[in-house]
Amino acid sequence: ELPILTQSDYKRVYELYQNVELPCIIVTAEMELAGVEIDQEYAVRLQNKYHKKLEDLDVEIVKVLSDIQKLADMWRDTPEAKQSQIKKQTLKQYEKSLNGSNFDESLWTYKDGNWYKVSKCKADQLDQTLTPESLASPTQLGIILYDILKCPVVNKEKPYATGEEELKKLLKYSPICDLMLKRRELVKLISTYIDTIPELAKR
């Protein structure tokens, strides 16, 4: 045991280590040695259940997006939406792009010791027809929330942030925030466990 964990400031961390982490090591080791069994029939039922939940949720999202689509179409004609952006890039970002198959030298400028790249205008970064999959893109969700719906910036360091913390702060401004939190949770559950574990067990 690390001496620092016994200090009063780390009481909760120590309890986590003692009551959760250590016991889990034994269980995990036994699972690795013995293997685990997956009930494939039950796994299929779970897959059907949670994919249906995702489908139903996407139906709700599409309804909300139908109203946002009208606003998005009007927003596309604004100067803000059509203006290309010049973003400062690191040398590492430039070198990575330089080695890529789609490198376009005309988009890059070197000035005062820094690299700058002209990016697509915001309108071109947004799908013409908004779908639940569109919102899976942080860039597109950020444009919808902050440019189209005019939600207030809740993270000054990252004005277009769309993480869990930011979406929770924006719940009262649009129902799309709550729906996206639910969708992310479902997608994570399905892709990490429900669809993946049964396939791993077949190997």
C-alpha positions in Angstrom: 0.0 0.0 0.0 1.3 3.5 -0.8 1.9 5.6 2.3 0.3 8.6 0.6 -3.1 6.9 0.5 -3.3 6.7 4.3 -3.2 10.4 4.6 -6.4 12.1 5.6 -6.7 14.0 2.3 -6.8 10.7 0.4 -9.3 8.9 2.6 -11.9 8.3 -0.2 -9.2 7.3 -2.6 -7.9 4.8 0.0 -11.4 3.4 0.5 -11.8 2.9 -3.2 -8.4 1.2 -3.5 -9.0 -1.0 -0.4 -12.7 -1.9 -1.1 -12.9 -1.9 -4.9 -9.6 -2.1 -6.6 -7.9 -4.8 -4.5 -10.9 -7.2 -4.5 -11.3 -6.7 -8.2 -7.7 -7.9 -8.9 -8.5 -11.3 -7.4 -11.8 -11.6 -9.4 -10.2 -10.4 -12.6 -7.2 -12.8 -12.2 -9.6 -15.7 -11.7 -11.6 -14.7 -14.8 -8.5 -14.6 -16.9 -7.4 -18.0 -15.7 -10.8 -19.8 -15.9 -12.3 -17.8 -18.8 -15.8 -16.5 -18.9 -18.9 -18.0 -20.5 -21.4 -16.0 -22.6 -25.0 -16.9 -22.9 -25.3 -16.2 -26.7 -29.1 -16.4 -26.8 -29.4 -13.9 -24.0 -26.8 -11.7 -25.7 -28.9 -11.7 -28.9 -31.9 -10.6 -26.8 -29.9 -7.8 -25.3 -28.7 -6.7 -28.7 -32.3 -6.6 -30.0 -33.5 -4.7 -26.9 -30.8 -2.0 -27.0 -30.7 -1.6 -30.7 -34.5 -1.0 -30.5 -33.9 1.6 -27.8 -31.4 3.4 -30.0 -33.8 3.3 -33.0 -36.6 4.8 -30.8 -34.3 7.4 -29.5 -33.2 8.4 -33.0 -36.8 8.8 -34.0 -37.1 11.4 -31.2 -33.9 13.1 -32.3 -35.1 13.3 -35.9 -38.3 15.1 -34.7 -36.2 17.7 -32.9 -33.8 18.0 -35.8 -36.7 18.8 -38.2 -37.1 22.1 -36.5 -33.4 22.7 -36.2 -33.1 21.9 -40.0 -35.1 25.0 -40.9 -32.9 27.2 -38.8 -29.8 25.5 -40.2 -31.0 26.2 -43.8 -31.4 29.9 -43.0 -28.1 30.1 -41.2 -26.2 28.7 -44.2 -26.9 31.9 -46.1 -25.3 34.1 -43.4 -21.8 35.6 -43.9 -20.7 33.8 -40.7 -21.6 30.4 -42.1 -19.8 31.1 -45.5 -16.6 32.5 -44.1 -13.6 30.3 -44.3 -11.5 30.0 -41.1 -7.8 30.4 -40.6 -6.6 28.3 -37.7 -3.1 28.3 -36.1 -1.6 24.9 -36.2 1.4 23.3 -34.5 4.4 22.0 -36.5 3.4 18.5 -35.6 -0.1 19.1 -37.1 1.5 20.5 -40.3 3.9 17.5 -40.6 1.1 15.1 -40.1 -0.9 16.7 -42.8 2.1 17.0 -45.1 2.5 13.2 -44.9 -1.1 12.6 -45.6 -2.5 11.5 -49.0 -4.8 14.5 -49.2 -2.3 17.3 -48.4 -3.1 20.6 -50.1 -0.3 23.1 -50.0 -2.5 26.0 -51.0 -4.4 25.7 -47.7 -1.2 26.3 -45.6 0.6 29.5 -44.7 3.8 30.1 -42.7 3.9 33.4 -41.0 5.9 34.8 -38.0 7.2 31.3 -37.1 3.7 29.7 -37.1 1.8 27.5 -39.4 -1.8 28.5 -40.4 -4.4 26.4 -42.2 -7.5 27.6 -44.1 -10.3 25.3 -43.1 -13.7 24.7 -44.7 -16.3 27.3 -43.9 -18.7 26.3 -41.2 -21.5 25.7 -43.7 -19.4 23.1 -45.5 -18.6 21.3 -42.2 -22.3 20.7 -41.6 -24.3 18.0 -43.3 -27.0 19.3 -45.7 -29.5 17.0 -44.0 -29.1 16.7 -40.3 -29.3 13.2 -38.8 -28.6 11.6 -35.5 -25.3 10.5 -37.0 -24.5 14.2 -37.8 -24.7 15.0 -34.1 -22.1 12.2 -33.3 -19.6 14.7 -34.8 -18.4 17.1 -32.1 -17.8 19.7 -34.8 -21.3 19.5 -36.2 -22.9 19.4 -32.8 -20.9 22.5 -31.8 -22.1 24.4 -34.9 -25.7 23.5 -34.2 -25.5 24.4 -30.5 -23.5 27.6 -30.6 -24.0 29.0 -34.1 -27.5 27.9 -35.1 -29.3 27.7 -31.8 -27.1 30.5 -30.2 -26.6 28.6 -26.9 -24.3 30.5 -24.5 -20.7 29.4 -24.3 -20.2 27.4 -21.1 -16.5 26.6 -21.5 -14.4 29.6 -22.2 -11.3 27.6 -22.9 -13.2 25.5 -25.5 -16.0 27.7 -26.8 -17.4 24.9 -29.1 -17.1 22.1 -26.5 -19.8 19.4 -26.6 -18.7 17.1 -23.8 -21.0 15.7 -21.1 -20.3 18.5 -18.7 -21.1 21.2 -21.4 -24.3 19.4 -22.6 -25.6 19.2 -19.0 -25.2 22.9 -18.6 -27.1 23.5 -21.8 -30.1 21.2 -21.1 -32.5 24.1 -20.6 -31.6 25.6 -24.0 -32.5 22.7 -26.3 -33.9 19.2 -25.9 -31.2 18.0 -28.3 -28.7 18.1 -25.4 -30.6 15.6 -23.3 -31.2 13.4 -26.3 -27.5 13.4 -27.2 -26.4 12.5 -23.7 -28.8 9.5 -23.8 -27.6 8.6 -27.3 -23.9 8.6 -26.4 -24.6 6.4 -23.4 -26.5 3.9 -25.5 -24.0 3.9 -28.4 -21.1 3.4 -25.9 -23.0 0.5 -24.2 -23.8 -1.2 -27.5 -20.4 -0.7 -29.2 -18.2 -1.5 -26.1 -20.2 -4.3 -24.5 -23.4 -5.6 -26.0 -22.2 -6.1 -29.6 -18.5 -6.6 -28.9 -18.3 -9.1 -26.0 -20.4 -11.9 -27.7 -18.2 -11.7 -30.7 -15.0 -11.9 -28.7 -16.4 -15.0 -27.0 -16.8 -16.7 -30.4 -13.0 -16.5 -31.1 
